[in-house]
Amino acid sequence: MSSYRRPNQALRGLLGEAGMSAAELAARVNAIAAESGLVLGYDRSAVAHWLSGTRPRDNATALVVEALSRKLRRPVTLADAGFLPVPPGRKDTTHGSAAPFREDRDEDAAHGLGQLATWPTGHTVGRERTGRGAPLRLAALRLPPYEQIATSPLPAGGPPEGTRVHASEVQGIEAMARVFHHMDITFGGGQGRRALVAYLASDVRPRLHRPAAPAVRRRLLTATGELAYLCGFMHFDDDLQGLAQRYYLVALRLAAENGSPPDYAVALRALSVQADALGHRREAVRLAESAAACVTGPQLRRAFVYGQLAVAHAGEGARHEALRALAHAETMIERAGSTQDTPVGAYHQASLLHQQAVVRLRLGDERGAATALAASVRHRPADERRARALLLADLARLHLRARRLTEALDACHRFLDARSALSSSRVDRAFTDMRGLLRPYGRHPSARALLDRAARTSRVREPL
């Protein structure tokens, strides 16, 4: 039996308002999906089906409204785009407020953690595959400066209920933050990410609703913010960009609730790193500048923020601003003298050298970038296996571009050594890129041996 489909006039109207063709919308949807590691092949014929009334499959609706939002420079919802009905039991929240601080009364950090635990984020493999399409929302990066947050009280959640939170409970959460941090840097974001999602939702979130002494409450918010940050980074490392952003925004909200400018700056920095990695250079600079404007506290924490500001400026080609921010980071790390023991915002000489390498590369100094990368690998702490692998992949790429095959092959072998124990989409992507770059050298015996080794260790990692 044939069914009647009503043409999607709302979507057609948005396309006209945006001045976009069907082919351009399809290309933009594919590009946004690629930010989360998805390879889609939509074309103008797919958009024609949507215009005729067919609803895009799976989470493609979120990709479509994000593409329209970015083009129109305003939030577009599923309802705006004519993608109704929304699945039962779910609100049309594809795009909420432009900032995470102008939500309904119930939209506090605890509520956000509970909502995120229900998203397709690794509880089952099947759900994970669809959740990978959740896009980064550019509109959500239009964030208020900390000064505005400090003078505008945030909407509160419900009154505290239950027994008081004891300091020993917070000590347990702080200890878990160190455990998840070590797991992440050593084994990659795909290892333990689902456990952290569950821990935040089931163990930590209920404590946010319970009464606590002011000092205990501050420690609880700080520890929860660190875990939300780590959860965001683990999603980022595994190319789950939309969910990574949402956890970062929860960390930002917790810092605001806690009245902590340094933690607010660290969350802004994380959003800047993510925006920069996905090619949103202007947003990366703006977020890094906002972070630098409110960061206070230890010199290493400030260097952590200013190093990212240098990277972001270099991405825009702003040489003077990039070198000035990098000089600030260098001065601060020299003044600090000792390292930090913290699961969030840790910064050391290897971190600075990596940022120096990125800045030099973006400003056209490839040889200087290679030197800094090699030094960063040497100074990298032994347990930072993922960082070492990614640095070696970048170093191999630079050596190949300079036709230094021997050095490139050495870096590639060391990369393969580190990769074996890692569960990280970023590392997997670097592995695929490395094999592609080496194929033109396939007749060289040493390169052939490396390609053979890579083939033996090749694996398609199931999302965790």
N, C-alpha and C positions, 0 to 999 in steps of 0.2 A: 504494500500500500504506500503510495507516495504521500509525503508530508509537505505542508506549506511552510515555507520559510520567508519571513518578512525581511526585506533588504535592510541592512544596517546603515540607516541614514545618519546616525550619530557619528559613526566612524568616518563616513564619507565627508561629513561636515568638518570634522577635525583635520582630515587630510587637506581639504580645501583651505582651511584657516592656516595650516602650517605651510601651505604651498608645496606639499610633498606628493610625488607620484607613487603609484603602487610599488614600483620597482625600488624606489628610494626607501620606503617604509620597510620593505622586506630586507634590504641591505642593512638598515639600521638595527633591525631586530636580530639579524645574524651576528652583527658586530657586538651588540650588548650581550648576547648569549656567550660569545667567545671570551668575554671578560671572566666568566665562570667556568671556562674550560669546555664549553659545549660547542660542538660543530653542527650547525643547522644549515639547511639548504633552502630556505624559503625564497620564493621569487614572486614576480608580479601575479602569477596565476593563483598562488596561495592567498594573496591579498584580495584578489577578485572573489575568491570563495568567502572570505570574511565579509566583504562588502555585500555579498548576496545573502548573508544571514548565518553562515556557518561559524560556530564558535571555535577559535583555535584550540588545539589539543593541549592537554597537560597544563604546564605553567606558562605557555606561550602568551597567554593574555597579559600576564605581568610584564613580559618583555615588550609587548606592543604598547601598553600604556606608558612604560618608561621611555620608549623611543619617542612617543608623542610629547611626553612631558619635557624631555630634553630639547626637542625642537621648538616647542611653544614657550619654553622657559616658565612654565607654571605646572603645578600638579594636575595630572589627569587621572581619574579613577576608572574602575571597570564600568561603572554606570555611565560616566561621561562618554566612554567609547562604545556603549551599546552592547557590552558583553554581559547580558543578563539571561537567565537568572543566576545570581551568585549561588554556589553550592550551599545546600541547607546547613544552617548552624554557623555560617561564617558571614561576617560583615564585609562590606566593600572597603577594605583597608589597604588596598594596593598602594595607595599614597595617602599618608596622613598629613599632619601638620608639617610645615617646612622645618620646624625645629622640634626637638624632643621635649621641650619644656612648656608647650602650650597645648597640652593634651587635656582630656577629660579628667575629672578628679581622681578616678581610679587608675589612671595610667601612670602610676609611680614605678620605681625601679623593680620592686618586688613583683608587681603585676606583669611587667615586661619580661622578667625571667620566666614566669609561669607560662606566658603566651609563647615564648620562644621554644619552650620544651615541647610544645604541641606541633611545632613546624616540622616538616619532613627533613630531619637532620641527623640521620644515622641510627635511629632506633631499629629500622629494618633496611636492608639493602634496597628493596623495591621503592620505598618512600624516598630514600636518599637520591635515587637517580632523578626523580622529578624535582626534588628540592634544589638540585644543582642549578636549575634555571632561574632561581630567585635573583633578580638583578640588584646591583648597587643603585640606590636612588640618589641622583645628583641633587634633587630638591632638598633632601634631608641634610645636606652639607651646608646649608645656609644657616649657620649657627650663631647665636648671640655671643658677644664677648663676655668674658667672665664678670666684668664690672656690672653689666646689666643683670646678670644672674644674681650677683651678690646683693643688689638693691631691690630685687623683685622676688618676694617669697614664692617658692614653688608650691603648687597645689599638693596638699597632703593626702595620704591614703587614709584608711580607716583608723580608728583609735587602736592603740596597742592592746593585744589580748594575750592571755596565758601567763605563764611564769616568767620571771625576769631572766634575761640572758646573762649567764655567768661569764666571767673573764676566761675561764678554762675552755668554754665552748669556742670562743673566738680564737684562742690559742690553737685549737684543733683545726679551725678553718685556715689560719695562717700557715700551719704545717702542711695542709693539703695544697695550698698555693705553691709552696716550694716543691712538693712532689710533682705536681702537674707541670711546673716550669721545667724541672729537670727532664721529665719525660718528653716534653715538647722539643727542647733543644737537642736532645740526644737521639730521639727516635722519630721526630717529625710530628706534624699536626694531626695526621691520620691515626696516630697511636694514642688512644685515650681520650679522643675528642668526645665520643659519645658518653664516656664515663663522666667527664666534666659537665656536660649538659645535664645529665641526670643528677649529679651531685649538687649543682647550683639550684636546680628546680626542687629537689626533694629534701635536701638537708639544709641548704643555706637560706633559701627564700623564706621558709616559715619563720626563721629567726628574725627576719626583718620586720615582721608584724608583732613581735613580742616586745614588752617594755625592757628597758636597759638603762643602767646608770649612764650619764653623759659620756664619760671617758670610754666605757665599754661600747656604747653606741658608735662613737667615732671610730674605734678600732674595727668594729663589725663592718661599718660602711667601707672603710679602707680595704679590708681583706676581701670583701665581696666585690669591690671594684677591681681589685687585682685579678680575681678569678674571672670576672666578666671580660677584662682585657685579654687574659690568656686564652679564654674561649674564643674571643674574636680573632686572635692571631692564629689559633689552630685552624679555624675555618678559612681564614685568608690563605694559610699555607696549603690548604687542600682545595683551593679554587672554589670555595663556597662564598662568593663575595657578598651577596645580599645578606646572608646570615652573619658574616663577619662584621659588616657595617652595623647591624642591629645590636650585636653584643658590644661593640665599641660605644654605641650611643647609650646603652645601659650603663657602661662604665662612666661615661661623661655625666649622666644623670646622677649617679651615686656620688661623684666628686662634687657636683653642685649641691646635692642634699647635705653633704658633709662639710660644706664650706671650705673646700681644699683646692686652692688655685694650682698647686703643683700637680695634683692628680688630674685636674681638669686639663692642664697643659699636656700631660702624657697621653690622655685619650685623644686630644686634638691632633697630637703628633701621629698617633696610630692611624687616624683617618687620613692624614696627609700622606703617609707612606702608602696606604692603599690607593688613594686617588692617583698618586704619582705612578705607581706600578701599573695602573690601568690606563694611563695616558691622559688623565685629566689634570694637565699641568697647572692651569690657572687656579683650580680649586686646591691643588696641593700647596701652592704658594700661599694662598689666603689662609688655609688652615695652619700651616707652619708659622706664619706671621702671628696669628692669634695665639698659638701656643707660646711663642717666644715672648709675647706681650704679658703673659700672666705667670710664666714659670718663676718659681722662687725656690729657695732651699739649697741643698748641697750643690757644689760645683759640678759634680758628675751628672746630676739630673739636668742641670741647665745645659751642659755640653751635649747631652743626649738629644735635647730639643734643638739646639742651634746647629748641630750636625745635619739634622734633617732639613732645617731651613736652607742650609747651603746646597744640599742635594736638590731641593725643590727649585731654588733660584737657578741653578745650573740647567735644570730641565727646561726652563724658559729662555735659556741663553743669556741670562743676566750675569755677566762675568763679575762685575764689581761687587754686586750684592752677594753673590755666591762666595767669593773669596773673603769678603768681610765676615760673613757668618761663619765660615770655616775657621778663620783666624780666631774668632771668639771661642769656638769649641776647643781649639788647640790650647788657647790660654787657660780656659777653665779646667781642662784635664791636667794641665801642668800644675795648676794651683791645688788640685784635689789631693794629690799625693798617694791616696790609698784607694782600693777598689771598693765596690758596693756589694753587700750581701742582700740582694733584693730580687724577688721573682719578676718584678716589672721595672723597666727603666734601667736595667743594668748597663753600664757603659765602661769601656776600657780601651786600651791602646789599639787592639785589633779592630774595634768598632770604628774608631776615628780613622784608621788607615783605610778601611773599606769605604767610608764616606769620602775620604780624599781621592780614592781611586775613581769613584763614580763622578765626582766633580771634575776631575782632570779629563776623564773620558768624554764627558759632555761638553767640555770646553775645548776639545780637539787634541789633547795631549795623550795619545794612546800609549806611548812608551812610558810616560810617567804613571799612567793608570796601571799598567802591567807591573811596574815596580812596587807600587803601593799595594796591589792585590797580593803579590807574592809575600810582602812583609806582613800583611794581615793574616795570611794563612799561617805564617811562622808564629805569630803572636797569639793565635786563636787558642783559647783554653781547650783542653783535651775533650771535655764532655760536649762541646758545641759542634757535634758531628754534622748537623744539617747545614749550619753556616759554613763550615769548612767545605762541604760538598758543593754548595752553590758558588763559593768563591773560586774553587778549582775549575768549575765549569766556565765561569767568566774568564778566568785566566787562560784556559785552553782556547777559548774563542779569540782572545786578543792575540795569542801566539800564532794561531792559524791565519789571522788577518795579516800578520807581519811575516808570514811564511817561515816561521820558526817551528818546523815540524817536530824536531826532537823534544823541545820544551813542551810543545802542545801535547804530544803523546804521553810524556811523563805526567802532566797535569790530568790527562784523561784517565790514566791508570789509577792515579790516586783518588780521583772522583769515583771510579767504580768501586774501589776499596771502601769508601765511606758510604756509598749508596746502598750497599747490600742490607744494611740494618735499618734503613729509613723508610717511613711511610709518609710521603709528601708529594702532592701533585706538582709543586714547583720543581722538586728534584726530578720527578719523572719527566716533566717537560724539558728540563735541561738535558736529560739523558737522550731524549728523542732528537733534540737539536744537535747534540754532540755527534750522534751517528750520522745525521744528515750532512754536517760540515765535513766529516771525515771520508765520506763516500768518494769524493773526487780523488782522494789519495789511495784508493783501493789497490792499486798496483804496487804500491810501496810495501815491502815485506813487513816492516814494523807496524804500519798503519793497518795492514790486512790482519795481522795478529791481534791488534786491539779490537778491530771490528768483529773478529771471530769471538773474542772474549765477551764483547758486548752482546753478541747474538746469544751466547750461551746463558748469559745472566738476564736476558730480556724477559720481562714479564709484564703482563697487564694487571695492574693492582686493582682489585675490587675495592670500591669505596667503603670506608669503614665508618 
